[in-house]
Amino acid sequence: MIQYRYFLISLVPDPLRNEQINVGIIGLTKDRYECRALKDLQRVRILNPNYDTTANPMDSIIALLAGIPSDQHESYLKHFHGDFVRVSPTAEGRAESYDRFVAAIDEIYDRLVKPIAPVAAEAKGKVTQLKTAVKRALSSRGLLGQRIEEKKVVTDYAISLSENLVADFAYRNGNLNIIETIDFQVRAERLKSDKFKEAALLSIKILEAKEQDKQAKGRLIYIPPAKDPDRILAHTHMLNKYYDSTYNFQDVNDRGRFYADIEHDLIGSLSL
């Protein structure tokens, strides 16, 4: 069994705003290391249009590691300090072999560093009337965008393409936030079967999001059944365990609270 440590390397294009983007990862074993780095830093310009992206700080870090003994690598990374570059605290893992260690570093890079690829058409979430209504309202408030890095809400955010987990909406205000919708106005027999399975899937989505980002938050928008709301107690009990906020879309106060919360997260964070 191989024990390894890894460090995320982040860029802080504007130290005053203290916003950062992960640009690389370095994994260490007792006598070897693996590095993965973004080749294109253009998305850094979203945080600071004036930042010089021609020089990648990962290049100099990798060059320095190559020039010092392997038993000094961890100490060097732990004590590294730069005005525009941050090194995360040490994280640890275990792998059965060196090949599995390399695979683990690749997986962490894909999850935490590599930009999210556009969602393939076949992987996009299904379109519902509730989702469409929320999308229109977000768009009318200027909160909807194409790129999550732009501090906008995006649709059909891929939480995990390999597991076909796609959030209805998502945004970042430092941490990942996903928004899911569910309409319980269906026939009684569907509440017990289809809608319970759908609620379980929504729970899996937020759990996977929080596995990737420990500070991730979930917001759930729902439409209750037309009669006897107690019929969804089991559904809402399960969802309330995992989602940080829930909103009844038919309640005007809840709708207003939802949009106010999103505006506070996005517009409020930009004004700080």
Secondary structure in CASP SS format (residue, H / E / C, confidence):
PFRMAT SS
TARGET T0000
AUTHOR 0000-0000-0000
METHOD secondary structure of the structure
MODEL  1
M C 1.00
I E 1.00
Q E 1.00
Y E 1.00
R E 1.00
Y E 1.00
F E 1.00
L E 1.00
I E 1.00
S E 1.00
L E 1.00
V E 1.00
P E 1.00
D E 1.00
P C 1.00
L C 1.00
R C 1.00
N C 1.00
E E 1.00
Q E 1.00
I E 1.00
N E 1.00
V E 1.00
G E 1.00
I E 1.00
I E 1.00
G E 1.00
L E 1.00
T C 1.00
K C 1.00
D C 1.00
R C 1.00
Y E 1.00
E E 1.00
C E 1.00
R E 1.00
A E 1.00
L C 1.00
K C 1.00
D C 1.00
L C 1.00
Q H 1.00
R H 1.00
V H 1.00
R H 1.00
I H 1.00
L C 1.00
N C 1.00
P C 1.00
N C 1.00
Y C 1.00
D C 1.00
T C 1.00
T C 1.00
A C 1.00
N C 1.00
P H 1.00
M H 1.00
D H 1.00
S H 1.00
I H 1.00
I H 1.00
A H 1.00
L H 1.00
L H 1.00
A H 1.00
G C 1.00
I C 1.00
P C 1.00
S H 1.00
D H 1.00
Q H 1.00
H H 1.00
E H 1.00
S H 1.00
Y H 1.00
L H 1.00
K H 1.00
H C 1.00
F C 1.00
H C 1.00
G C 1.00
D C 1.00
F C 1.00
V E 1.00
R E 1.00
V E 1.00
S C 1.00
P C 1.00
T C 1.00
A E 1.00
E E 1.00
G E 1.00
R E 1.00
A E 1.00
E C 1.00
S C 1.00
Y H 1.00
D H 1.00
R H 1.00
F H 1.00
V H 1.00
A H 1.00
A H 1.00
I H 1.00
D H 1.00
E H 1.00
I H 1.00
Y H 1.00
D H 1.00
R H 1.00
L H 1.00
V C 1.00
K C 1.00
P C 1.00
I C 1.00
A C 1.00
P C 1.00
V C 1.00
A C 1.00
A H 1.00
E H 1.00
A H 1.00
K C 1.00
G C 1.00
K C 1.00
V C 1.00
T C 1.00
Q H 1.00
L H 1.00
K H 1.00
T H 1.00
A H 1.00
V H 1.00
K H 1.00
R H 1.00
A H 1.00
L H 1.00
S H 1.00
S H 1.00
R C 1.00
G C 1.00
L C 1.00
L E 1.00
G C 1.00
Q C 1.00
R C 1.00
I H 1.00
E H 1.00
E H 1.00
K C 1.00
K C 1.00
V E 1.00
V E 1.00
T E 1.00
D E 1.00
Y E 1.00
A E 1.00
I E 1.00
S E 1.00
L C 1.00
S C 1.00
E C 1.00
N C 1.00
L E 1.00
V E 1.00
A E 1.00
D E 1.00
F E 1.00
A E 1.00
Y E 1.00
R E 1.00
N C 1.00
G C 1.00
N C 1.00
L E 1.00
N E 1.00
I E 1.00
I E 1.00
E E 1.00
T E 1.00
I E 1.00
D E 1.00
F C 1.00
Q C 1.00
V C 1.00
R C 1.00
A H 1.00
E H 1.00
R H 1.00
L H 1.00
K H 1.00
S C 1.00
D H 1.00
K H 1.00
F H 1.00
K H 1.00
E H 1.00
A H 1.00
A H 1.00
L H 1.00
L H 1.00
S H 1.00
I H 1.00
K H 1.00
I H 1.00
L H 1.00
E H 1.00
A H 1.00
K H 1.00
E H 1.00
Q H 1.00
D C 1.00
K C 1.00
Q C 1.00
A C 1.00
K E 1.00
G E 1.00
R E 1.00
L E 1.00
I E 1.00
Y E 1.00
I E 1.00
P C 1.00
P C 1.00
A C 1.00
K C 1.00
D C 1.00
P H 1.00
D H 1.00
R H 1.00
I H 1.00
L H 1.00
A H 1.00
H H 1.00
T H 1.00
H H 1.00
M H 1.00
L H 1.00
N H 1.00
K H 1.00
Y H 1.00
Y C 1.00
D C 1.00
S E 1.00
T E 1.00
Y E 1.00
N E 1.00
F C 1.00
Q C 1.00
D C 1.00
V H 1.00
N H 1.00
D H 1.00
R H 1.00
G H 1.00
R H 1.00
F H 1.00
Y H 1.00
A H 1.00
D H 1.00
I H 1.00
E H 1.00
H H 1.00
D H 1.00
L H 1.00
I H 1.00
G H 1.00
S H 1.00
L H 1.00
S H 1.00
L C 1.00
END
